[in-house]
């Protein structure tokens, strides 16, 4: 005898604004509750991206070949 059914949640990854709009309309039409979640990155990731952009703008870059030699070579 089942006392209750365990429900599960799904996480959907639309690839365009049009897909997102369509999925939301579909869920609303079926009267399925959903909670939009902002797609944000953690502060430490945003800080790293900002630092990398500044390094690139100031010319502090190396080629892929240089990177491989420096970080991936068998020493």
C-alpha positions in Angstrom: 0.0 0.0 0.0 1.4 3.4 -1.0 0.9 6.2 1.4 2.1 8.9 -1.1 3.8 9.1 -4.4 7.2 10.8 -4.5 7.3 13.5 -7.0 10.4 14.6 -8.8 11.6 17.9 -10.2 13.1 18.5 -13.6 15.6 21.1 -14.7 15.2 22.3 -18.2 17.9 23.9 -20.3 16.4 25.8 -23.2 18.8 26.8 -25.9 17.0 30.0 -27.0 14.6 32.7 -25.7 12.0 31.2 -28.0 12.4 27.7 -26.5 12.1 29.2 -23.0 9.0 31.1 -23.9 7.4 28.0 -25.4 8.2 25.8 -22.4 6.8 28.4 -20.0 3.6 28.7 -22.1 3.3 24.9 -22.1 3.7 24.6 -18.3 1.1 27.4 -17.8 -1.3 25.7 -20.2 -1.0 22.5 -18.2 -1.3 24.4 -14.9 2.1 23.1 -13.8 3.8 25.2 -11.2 7.3 26.4 -11.9 9.9 28.7 -10.4 12.1 30.7 -12.8 15.7 30.8 -11.6 18.2 33.5 -12.7 21.2 32.0 -14.4 24.0 33.6 -12.4 27.5 32.7 -11.8 29.2 32.6 -8.4 31.0 35.9 -7.4 34.4 34.2 -7.5 33.8 33.1 -11.1 32.7 36.6 -12.2 35.8 38.0 -10.5 38.0 35.6 -12.4 36.3 36.5 -15.7 36.7 40.2 -15.1 40.4 39.7 -14.2 41.0 37.7 -17.4 39.3 40.3 -19.6 41.5 43.0 -18.1 44.6 40.8 -18.7 43.6 40.3 -22.3 42.9 44.0 -22.8 46.4 44.9 -21.4 48.1 42.4 -23.7 48.9 39.9 -21.0 48.3 36.8 -23.1 50.1 33.7 -24.4 49.5 31.4 -27.3 48.0 28.0 -26.9 51.3 26.5 -27.8 53.0 28.5 -25.1 50.3 27.4 -22.6 50.7 23.8 -23.5 54.5 24.0 -23.2 54.3 25.7 -19.8 51.5 23.7 -18.2 51.1 20.4 -20.0 54.6 19.3 -20.8 55.9 16.1 -19.2 58.6 17.2 -16.9 
